[in-house]
């Protein structure tokens, strides 16, 4: 099924898709300003125009955010002699997934643990699938630690235990209960 059929089908159902308005142009050999006239020509042929206040040129070493990903050009981790462009989830994306976990857990301790995990797993799976192609292993570990921390607090409230009387289950116990574990990797992007 082509994308055009899908878009027509969705728009007939009342769903509107915004046009693509974000573009990133990377230049390696010449300064980015040298490419601007040809880029404006391409955009003009598409019957679009660049917004002067939204268009910006940044150095790759300073990094930029694009569609929830922070791209930055840094020395390689192994030797430090080469330079590569790495991508990480943005701070806003990390904050958003933590907020979703907080909202899902809520204050309701009457639900069984299996039900809570059943509703948390699609959130974690979707978020980790979107960012898994990046250098996201460290960020995934942070999300995993946060989810386990929040689930431990939720379980302590559910069992009505004080801090001393509550035995924290090890992290592996949560994975055995069916909690989705975010797994990332370190990859070279550019």
C-alpha positions in Angstrom: 0.0 0.0 0.0 1.5 3.3 -1.0 1.7 6.3 1.3 -0.7 8.4 -0.9 -3.5 5.8 -0.4 -2.9 5.8 3.3 -3.0 9.6 3.5 -6.2 9.9 1.4 -7.8 7.2 3.6 -6.9 9.0 6.8 -7.8 12.4 5.6 -11.2 11.1 4.5 -11.7 9.9 8.1 -11.0 13.5 9.3 -7.3 13.1 10.2 -5.2 15.9 8.8 -1.4 15.4 8.2 0.7 18.5 8.4 3.1 19.1 5.5 6.8 18.5 6.1 8.2 21.8 7.4 11.5 20.7 9.1 14.6 20.2 7.0 18.2 19.6 8.0 21.0 20.3 5.5 24.5 19.1 6.4 27.5 20.5 4.6 30.9 18.9 4.9 33.4 20.7 2.7 32.3 24.4 2.3 30.6 26.8 4.7 26.9 26.4 4.9 26.3 29.9 3.6 27.7 28.8 0.3 24.9 26.3 -0.2 22.1 28.7 0.8 21.4 30.1 -2.7 21.1 26.6 -4.3 19.0 25.4 -1.4 16.6 28.4 -1.7 16.3 27.5 -5.5 15.3 24.0 -4.7 12.8 25.1 -2.1 11.5 27.7 -4.6 10.9 25.0 -7.3 8.9 23.1 -4.7 6.7 26.3 -4.3 7.9 26.7 -0.7 9.8 29.5 1.0 12.3 29.6 3.8 11.3 31.5 6.9 14.1 33.9 7.8 13.3 33.8 11.6 13.2 30.0 11.7 16.2 29.3 9.5 19.5 29.0 11.3 22.9 27.7 10.7 24.7 26.0 13.5 28.1 24.3 13.9 27.8 20.5 14.3 30.1 20.7 17.4 27.5 22.9 19.1 24.7 20.3 18.3 21.1 20.8 17.3 17.8 19.2 18.1 15.6 17.7 15.4 12.5 15.6 15.9 13.3 14.7 19.5 16.9 13.9 18.7 20.0 15.9 19.8 22.7 15.6 17.1 26.2 16.6 18.1 29.6 16.1 16.4 32.1 14.8 18.9 35.5 13.0 19.0 35.2 9.2 18.9 35.0 7.5 22.3 37.6 4.9 21.5 40.6 6.8 20.2 39.6 10.5 20.2 41.3 11.1 16.9 38.3 10.8 14.6 35.1 12.8 14.8 31.6 11.5 14.4 28.1 12.8 14.6 26.2 11.2 17.5 22.5 11.3 18.2 20.8 11.1 21.6 17.2 11.6 22.8 16.7 15.2 23.8 16.2 16.3 27.4 12.6 17.1 26.4 12.1 13.6 25.2 13.5 12.1 28.4 11.2 14.4 30.5 8.2 13.4 28.4 8.7 9.6 28.8 9.2 10.1 32.6 6.0 12.1 32.7 4.1 9.4 30.8 5.4 6.8 33.3 4.3 9.0 36.2 0.8 9.5 34.7 0.4 5.8 34.0 1.4 4.8 37.6 -0.7 7.5 39.2 -1.8 7.1 42.8 -4.1 4.1 42.3 -2.6 1.2 44.2 -5.7 -1.0 43.8 -4.6 -2.3 40.4 -2.5 -5.5 40.3 1.1 -5.3 39.3 0.6 -7.3 36.1 -2.0 -4.7 34.9 0.3 -1.8 35.7 3.1 -3.5 33.8 0.7 -4.3 30.9 0.0 -0.5 30.5 3.6 0.6 31.0 5.1 -1.8 28.4 3.6 -0.1 25.2 4.9 3.3 26.4 8.4 2.0 27.0 8.4 -0.2 23.9 7.3 2.7 21.6 9.7 5.2 23.1 12.7 2.8 22.9 11.8 1.7 19.3 11.8 5.3 18.2 15.3 6.0 19.7 17.0 2.6 19.3 19.0 3.5 16.2 20.8 6.3 18.1 23.5 6.2 20.7 20.9 5.7 23.3 22.2 2.9 25.6 23.0 5.4 28.5 19.6 7.1 28.1 17.8 3.8 28.1 19.5 2.8 31.3 18.4 6.0 32.9 14.8 5.3 31.8 15.0 1.8 33.1 16.3 2.9 36.4 13.6 5.6 36.7 10.8 3.1 35.9 12.1 0.6 38.4 12.4 3.4 41.0 8.8 4.5 40.4 7.5 0.9 40.4 9.3 0.3 43.7 7.7 3.3 45.3 4.3 2.3 43.9 4.7 -1.3 45.3 5.7 0.1 48.7 2.5 2.2 48.8 0.5 -0.8 47.6 1.8 -3.0 50.4 1.6 -0.1 52.9 5.1 -0.6 54.1 7.5 1.8 55.7 11.0 2.2 54.3 12.6 -0.2 56.7 10.0 -2.9 56.4 10.0 -2.8 52.6 12.4 -5.1 50.8 13.3 -3.7 47.4 13.1 -6.4 44.7 16.2 -6.6 42.5 16.0 -5.1 39.0 16.0 -8.6 37.4 12.7 -9.4 39.3 10.9 -6.6 37.4 12.0 -8.0 34.0 10.9 -11.5 35.2 7.4 -10.0 35.9 7.2 -8.9 32.3 8.4 -5.3 32.4 9.8 -4.2 29.1 13.5 -3.4 29.3 14.8 -0.7 27.0 18.0 -1.8 25.3 20.1 0.5 23.3 23.5 0.5 21.7 26.2 2.8 20.6 26.3 3.4 16.9 28.0 5.6 14.5 25.5 8.0 12.8 27.7 9.9 10.3 
